[in-house]
């Protein structure tokens, strides 16, 4: 049996708590000042000795998971995340996490239950990144209970490895160069898809994200310098800053530059809404919705080209893997993608070629380099 009054974290201004441990059960409550906590602790200790204290009464006030989930998704997440991330967390809560944990008291949720839940999602075919998002949601909700002093530790923390190894590249499914050409050629000549060919080519030749492409304006494109300024993204009906919050410049190939210039000239001949400066628009001159383009254009293009089923981000992965596999500078590829070099190495190292012999040979002493030159001459 034990009742203690102390600060959870020592320091001036920190609140005082009362911690109760009796017959294998534990609970805690935030009280406030030191004197108030000591007074409460003394009263509870007296009740325990007299057998008048009941954990059952205490447990009736313990909230269930969905109580904290509601405040977390409505207050904490919107204050720290963009709308797209917030909507994603809402979907995860509604479809996956709440059905599993919603009615369980936060004090009853264990590490084992959380691991079992996550492993079940892996077995359903969910990717590691998706399952990590499930864990992040569970952890975020339970952090609210920690702040209120209902639980002392977050059981969603330090669960160990869940799913495949990080470097298995399970989420990356790039096209080969021939597959990409077949997809682009099909979109270019197909009557139903040809109007979307410039946008598909943009994604394939720059590696930018879907929302970044949809949010392009004509003044973002410099045809003389052959580059595009990425300043915004379009997601879930809203224009926001790019994923990392920074604008960047990406280069255009000759093919892409010529294609976009023809598109711009066609808009002059067949004008749309005069107030619209968007490069890619729907039939009414407004912005194209991501889900509509994914379902009505991208999936249809894959089917008509007889290409295996991939996701739109795999076009971005295709751009990265094709460039890296031919030995392009990794810093330039990372800048084009809007990622760090570390992220590029993490996800695409399998596609990077091994060291080139000429570069390794350059480390040798001069006499060996001379021998190497002679060998090259004899080979000819």
N, C-alpha and C positions, 0 to 999 in steps of 0.2 A: 504494500500500500504506500502511496506517496502523492503528496500534493506540494507543488513548488510554485513559487512566484518569481519570475525572472523575465528579462528582456530576451526576445528571440535573437536579435542582433544587438550586441552591446554598443552603446553610444548615447551621447547626450541627445535628448529629444525623442528617442525611440520609445514606442509603447511597451507597457508591461503586460505579461501574459500569466495565466494560471494553467499549469499542466497537471493533469490528473491521471494516475495509473493505479488500477485496482482490479484484482482477480483476472489478470491477463487482458484487461481492456484499458484503452487509453483515449483521452480526449483533451482538447485545449480550447481556451477562450481568450480573446483579447479583451483586457479590462481598461487599460489607460495608464493611470499614474501608479507609481510604486506603492504608495500607501493604500490605494484602492485595491490593488492586486493582492497585497499581503492580507488585507481584511477579508477579501473573498476567499483566499486560500485557507485562512483560518476557519471560516464558517464551513467550507466544504469538508475540511479534515474532521471537524466535529461531527458532521452528518455521517461521514463514512464510519467513524467509530461507533456511532449510535445505530448504524444500519439504516439510516434515513435517506441516503443518497442513492439514486437510481440512474444507471446509464440508459435504461430504456426511456426515461423521460427526456434525457439529453438527446438521444438519437432521434426523437420525433422532430426536433428542430433542424436536423442535418438535411441540407438540400440535396436533391438528386441532380444528376449530370445535366439534364436538359434545362434546369433552372439557371445554371451558370452559362450554358451554351447560348441561351437567349441574350444575356447581357454582353457576352463576349462578341458575338457576331454583330450586334447592333451598336455597340459603343467602342470597344477596343479595336476591332479590325478596321472599321472605316477610318479611324483616326491614324492608322499606321500603314494602310495598304491602299493601292489604287482600286478603282471600282471593279476592274476585271478580276483582280485577285480576290476581292471581297465576294463577288458573285461565285467564283470557283469554290471558296470555302463554304458559302451557303449551300451549294449543291452537295458538297461532300458531307456536310452535317445532315442534311435532309435525307439523302439517299443511302448513306452508308453508316455514319457514326451514331446518329440518334437511334436508329433501329436496334443497334447493338448495346448502347450504353445509356440511352436517354432516361430510363426509369430506375437506374441503379444509384444508390446513395454514393456520393463522391468518396466517402470514407471506405466504401466496400470495393472500389475498383482496384484491382491488383495488376502488377506487372505481367503476371501469367495470362490474365484475361486479355490484356492489350496485345501481347505477343501472339496469342492464339488468333485474335481478330486479324492482325496484320498478315500472319501466315496464310489465313484462309483467303485473303485477297490476292496474295501471290499465287496461290493454287487456282484461283479463278482466272488467272492470266493477266492480272494487273502488272504494270511495269514497276520497277523499283522506285522511280521518281514519283509515280502516282501514290504508291503505298507510303512513301515518306511524307507526302502531303496529308494523308490520313493521320499519320502519327503527329504531324505538326498541329493539326486541328485539335486532336485529343489533348495534346500537351498544353496548347493555348487555353483551352477551357479549364483544365485542372489548375493552371497557374492562378486563375481567379480564386479558386478555393484556397490556395496557399496564401494569397494576399489577405483573405478573410480569416486565416488561422484555423480553417476547418481541417486541413491536412498539413502534415509537416514536410512531406516530400512529394515530388511529382513522379508517379509510377511510370509515366511515359518517357522519362529520361533514362539514358544509359541502358538501353535494351539490348545492345549488341547488334551484330549484323542481321538484318532481316532481308532475305532475298538474295539475288545473285551478286557477285562481286561488282564493285563500282566500275571496273574497267572492262566489263563484258560488252559494252556498247549496245546493249539490248534495245535501246530506244532509237538507234540510228539504223535507217534502212535506205541508204542512198541508191540512186539509179546508176547504171553504168553510162558511159558516154553514148553508146549506141542506143540504149533505152531512152535517154533524154532526147536525143535527136529524133527518135521515132515519135515521142510524145509531142514535141514542138512541131514537127512536120504535119502530124495529124491535125493539130489545132489550127495550123495556118491554112490548110486547104479545106477543112470541113466547113460547110456553109453555116451550120449552127454554132460553131465554136470560133470561127475566124475573127470575130469582133473582140474576142478575149485573148487572142494570140499575143498582142503587145504586152499585156500584163503578165502572162505566163513567161514570156521571154525575159521580162524585167526580173522576175524572181529567180530565174535560172542563171542569168548573167551577172547578177549582183550579190545574191545570197541574202538580201534584206528580208525582213519578216513580213508576213502577210499584211498586218495592220499598217506597217510603215509604207508599204507600196500603195495601199488604198488611200492613205492620207497625203499623197504627193500633190503639190500644186505646180503649175507650169513654171513659176519663177524659182522653183527648186532645181530646175534642170538647166545646165549650162552646156549648150550644144557645141560651142566653140572650144571650151576646155574639156569637153566630154566627161563631165562629172555630175553627180546628183547630191544635193544636200538633204540629208535625212534630219528633219526637225520635229516631227510629230508622228503619232500613231493613231489609228482608228480602231476602237475595240468596244463592243457592246453598246454601240450607238453614241460613243463619246470620243472626242479628240483629246488626247493627252500627250505628254512628253514621251520620247522613246523609252524603251525598257529600263536602261540604266540612267535615265534622266539627262543624257547628254546628246547633243546633235553631233553628226559626223558627216564626212564626205566619202562617197563611193564612186569608183570609176565606172565609165560606160565603155563597152566594146563598140567597135564600128557598127556591127550588126544591130545592136540595141539602139545606138544613137540614130541610125538611119530609120529604124522602125518607129521610134517615138516621134521623130521629126515628121514622118509621113502622117502619123496619127494627129499631130498638131495641125498640120495643113488641112487635113480632112475636116477638122472641127471648124476651120475658118469657112470652108465651103458649105458645110452643113452645120450652122451654129446651134448651140444648145442655150441654156439659160445664160444670159449675158453676165449675170453676177457670179456665175460659177467659174472658179479657177482650178477646179480639181482636174487632174489628168485623167483619172478613170472614174466614170460615172455610170449610173443606171440609165434607163430609158427616159427618166424624168429629169436628168441632170443632177441628181443627188448622189450621195456617196453609196457605194456598194456595200451591202451587209456581208460580213465574213461568212456566216453560215450559208447564205444563199449562194455565194460563189463556190463554196466548198462542195455543196450538194449538187447544184445545177450545172456547174462548169467543170470543176476539177475532177470529180468522180466520173463524170460522163466522158471526159477526155481520156482518162485512164482506160475506161472500158472500150472506147472506140479504137484506141491505139493498141489494145490487147496487152497492156502493161499490168504487171502485178499490182495489187492494192498497196498503196503507200499513203502517208499523211502529207499535208502541205509542208510541214517543217522538213520533210525529207528532201524537198527541192533545195532548201537551204543547206542541208547536209550534203547533197549532191554537189553543189557549188564548192563547198569546202574540200570534200574528198578528191574531186577532180583536180583542183588546183594544187593541193598538197601532194598528191600522188605523182605529179610531174615536177616536183621540186621547187614550187614557188615559195617565196619568202613568207615565213610563218607570221611575221609581224604585220605584213601587208594584208594577209588573209584575215588575221584577227581584227585589224582596223576596219576592213570592209564589212565583216560580220557584226561589228560592234561588241565584240567579246574581248576578254583578256587573252594573252598568249597562254597563260596557264590553263584556261578553259579549253582552248583549241587543242593543246597537247593532251589534255585529259580525255577528250572525246574523239579525237581524230588521229591519235598517234599510230594506230594500226595501218593507216593509209599512207603514212609518210615513208618514202623510200629510204633504204639504208645509205650509209656513207658512200660517197663517190670515190673511186680509187684515185682519181687525179688529185682530189683534195687531200687524201691521206698521203699520197706519194710526195706531196709538196712539203711534208714534214721531214723527209729524209735529208741526209747530208748531200752536198753537191755532187759527189762522185756517183752516188746511187741515182740521183736525178739524171745525170748524164747517161748512165746505163739504161735508164728507162726510156730516154729519148731515142737511143740507138735501137732498142727493142721495138719501139713504135715504127721506126723507119723500116726495119726488117719485115714487120708485119705487112707493110704496104707493098 
